[in-house]
Amino acid sequence: MRRFAVEKAKKLVSGALLSSRSCPSSPFCSSSPATVAAAAAAATATMAPTTSFPVTMESINPKVLKCEYAVRGEIVAHAQRLQQELQTKPGSHPFDEILYCNIGNPQSLGQLPVTFFREVLSLCDHPSLLDKSETHALFSSDAIARAWQIMDVIPGRATGAYSHSQGVKGLRDAIAEGIAVRDGFPANAEDIFLTDGASPAVHMMMQLLISCEKDGILCPIPQYPLYSASIALHGGSLVPYYLDEATGWGLETAELKKQLEEARSRGITVRALVVINPGNPTGQVLAEENQREVVEFCKKEGLVLLADEVYQENIYVDNKKFNSFKKIARSMGYGDEDLSLVSFQSVSKGYYGECGKRGGYMEITGFSPDVRDQIYKVASVNLCSNISGQILASLVMNPPKVGDESYESYMAERDGILSSLARRAKALEDAFNSLEGVTCNKAEGAMYLFPCLCLPQKAIEVAKAVNTPPDAFYARRLLEATGIVVVPGSGFGQVPGTWHFRCTILPQEDKIPAIISRLKAFHEAFMEEFRD
Amino acid sequence: MRRFAVEKAKKLVSGALLSSRSCPSSPFCSSSPATVAAAAAAATATMAPTTSFPVTMESINPKVLKCEYAVRGEIVAHAQRLQQELQTKPGSHPFDEILYCNIGNPQSLGQLPVTFFREVLSLCDHPSLLDKSETHALFSSDAIARAWQIMDVIPGRATGAYSHSQGVKGLRDAIAEGIAVRDGFPANAEDIFLTDGASPAVHMMMQLLISCEKDGILCPIPQYPLYSASIALHGGSLVPYYLDEATGWGLETAELKKQLEEARSRGITVRALVVINPGNPTGQVLAEENQREVVEFCKKEGLVLLADEVYQENIYVDNKKFNSFKKIARSMGYGDEDLSLVSFQSVSKGYYGECGKRGGYMEITGFSPDVRDQIYKVASVNLCSNISGQILASLVMNPPKVGDESYESYMAERDGILSSLARRAKALEDAFNSLEGVTCNKAEGAMYLFPCLCLPQKAIEVAKAVNTPPDAFYARRLLEATGIVVVPGSGFGQVPGTWHFRCTILPQEDKIPAIISRLKAFHEAFMEEFRD
């Protein structure tokens, strides 16, 4: 997996992913022989001598070879090796611990789960607790009441049974109600597909929309690499549109239009537009007016709007708020038949950060009944998503209300997490901006900063000499000096010739000052070492 | 989704899935234009007038159109409609309830979860319970101890964090230990990939092995339609090998050889052999000698052996026992480099039947490190499987031991479920064999019977006149007369001209006599109605 990171990073920015002008004509394979041979050659460059294994790098699906996911890529594998070395040989590195800032995984860095949610999950996992008086000593009364409500909507109260392939109807009803309250427009349980986190939902839509390399998906650059990975695995073309770093990662419809036309001129049928709001890795929150332009653009151009809204609860600035694209479209007077819209939501993000529960959903509006039947069919092949994740998705969309026993403690936990995240985002943003040659836009939302690195020419040359993108070179040096794991910008895509990295805002607040000191000391030494 | 069931059933038995002799040369799409046009025409035959939705049946991925999953197909959709009618208009049908015998979903039909497993899950979901004295009044001491052990192997005790993409290392260690105890041969945590049920693991392997229609996968006929669906979604060719109904669904290596050669003569590169043991839908348990032949065959022909072993705990006869293919291979002296083997296991089956938890794993042996890196990379794109499912997978592979507080109650629950399943299997088998024109092999294992229907010619003609396979016609009539939902054999594949259905053995034992009475009455009336 490691040796592809570099190749893929290069391809993503250079647009090589889009370079095939027609689908392959090889009778043997859906990727052209030249591409496959090149990929296989790259793959085998560092291989051990041929073994007798029947499955080889040459024989596997070339789409798998092409796919790359930098968030758990080369730099993370290297960090895991260093962590093992620290365990076996304490003191072997100039730091005591590896600090994983590569991934939005709050609880791995010490964030505690929201008590009410976990109480309900615990009761639903062992429903016979609900019949016992001792349970009242251990669980809040509203958690017990909520668990009963959930039991009542699960057929036969069987939390161990496969559900409907879209998820338990009663839980979808609760989610639809939560969406309606959020948006002020109705939502329908029939439109909701519960999934194991948001990722399988994204794959499902890509699988539906992509038939071959001629099918394009407009994606922001920088983008969350789930999108590039999923498009690669399904054999489509990523059509990039660049966010404007100078205007706080602005999304310009002129850029959308330009890239759409350019792709069409190459014979690409653009099927959908991905918008990540709040942005990942870029942290911007779209303004309402901007969202209206996006809706208008998709309607006019006949594109499905794939709205990644998993950070909808993560807003850190007073002058912005989250608006779902469905709310925007409905407020413009557009109904189901005017816009094909998919909204992705996850229990992994927000203030809850329940990544390990793998809960999420997509809300699908503006699709014909027969196409929806096809989506249902694909969902049914995997039977259903996990019931705990389904329950948790219903809870995050319907948390405790005023008057519930848990309300105050719930709100204290929620606000404590969100306000701390806002402070951490600001502290890290200020720290990055204080570094020589580094500029960093504000994290208005989401969980990341994406600073821009103006690196000395000498560092760029040294990196190129070892066949590594300069930002990956920087990230590796940062890791080896400080134990801090960030993801090079080349894993997300960036304007050619610019360099960035993504760093989460998730380390616990009391560690932030020490992290900033380590960052500064490293950066100063790095700049000194490579000063032109 | 419904209108494809019939088409697909026809294709599966006629081998039309394999009829393309070369990969498509269309520059636009990985399916030939003719196929797509035909599929689209079939799809639109009953469509409403064209709408303005940008996504149409003509524009979606034709592999999605081709895919079919009968277990939640047309007959189940019809059953759900009847269930709604029963709720809104009680007495509107000649039965009071719908009995879902279409799917191996034990807890949906009243099977209770194993207490120890649920105690541990409940504690892990709300770990602060572990610190409270009241907890000892509600949970067994070994469940508390086990939850502590699990907490100790989860980094930071964070059950809400993404884990390693193969699953928590300590849980994989526990599973490897369970496999080693089961087989008497060592197992390695590095070989284990935890997944949300077994289905995503099957998809992952198909994605790896299939590049285009020229890549074939040998599958039993009848087969569990996850395989045909997954092969269709990934664009490969299902190469059928027929199980011999006359010898209790015998797996003959001569048949494997014949089908392999036939496929090769058509230019198909056969990549892997799927074996489902115990069989689904067929219920046979392979003899050790037979398994050795299969191992030898895969080794000689350079095929990956994909061993679906999810029913490993479900054995109902004294003269058979489950042997994993890994144990068989190792006992033949074959090590990692001699055979590429993937074993699939799930928490959904066995005596535990925890379908809704979506836990499972695959154990991968005999793959080169670079190919394993590719499998890891694909797993990492979806980050990890759900942690509750991971914990449960570790529990079913390491249940309570002699001396543990829960051991006796655990064994009583386990044996109660398994012995009841054995009685239900026998009762239903005998009932089917007592019906005119019906023969049914024994369910030695798994959760299904797959009786053969010798239907009157008149019934076959009436079915054909309404463009329905005769077994689907029978299943629909059975549903409408009795409320019993079975899956037509055409959804699994069968020897052309023969007709079957799959019926689970899962209805609660006290309901079995009434079910048998309803079945008999229906069958007699059906045979009378269509007597030649």
Interface residues (C-beta under 8 A of the other chain):
Chain A: M1 R2 F4 S22 C23 S25 S26 P27 F28 C29 S30 S31 A43 T44 M47 A48 T51 S52 F53 P54 V55 T56 M57 S59 I60 N61 P62 K63 V64 L65 C67 E68 Y69 V71 R72 I103 N105 P106 Q107 S108 L109 G110 P113 T115 R118 E119 L121 S122 L123 D125 H126 S128 L129 K132 E134 T135 A137 L138 P155 G156 A158 T159 G160 A161 Y162 S163 S165 D196 G197 S199 P200 H203 Q207 L208 L209 I210 S211 C212 K214 L226 A229 S230 L233 H234 G235 R271 G302 L303 V304 E337 D338 S340 S348 G353 E354 C355 G356 K357 R358 G366 F367 S368 P369 D370 V371 D373 Q374 Y376 K377 V378 S380 V381 N382 L383 C384 S385 N386 I387 S388 G389
Chain B: M1 R2 F4 S22 C23 S25 S26 P27 F28 C29 S30 S31 A43 T44 M47 A48 T51 S52 F53 P54 V55 T56 M57 S59 I60 N61 P62 K63 V64 L65 C67 E68 Y69 V71 R72 I103 N105 P106 Q107 S108 L109 G110 P113 T115 R118 E119 L121 S122 L123 D125 H126 S128 L129 K132 E134 T135 A137 L138 P155 G156 A158 T159 G160 A161 Y162 S163 S165 D196 G197 S199 P200 H203 Q207 L208 L209 I210 S211 C212 K214 L226 A229 S230 L233 H234 G235 R271 G302 L303 V304 E337 S340 S348 G353 E354 C355 G356 K357 R358 G366 F367 S368 P369 D370 V371 D373 Q374 Y376 K377 V378 S380 V381 N382 L383 C384 S385 N386 I387 S388 G389
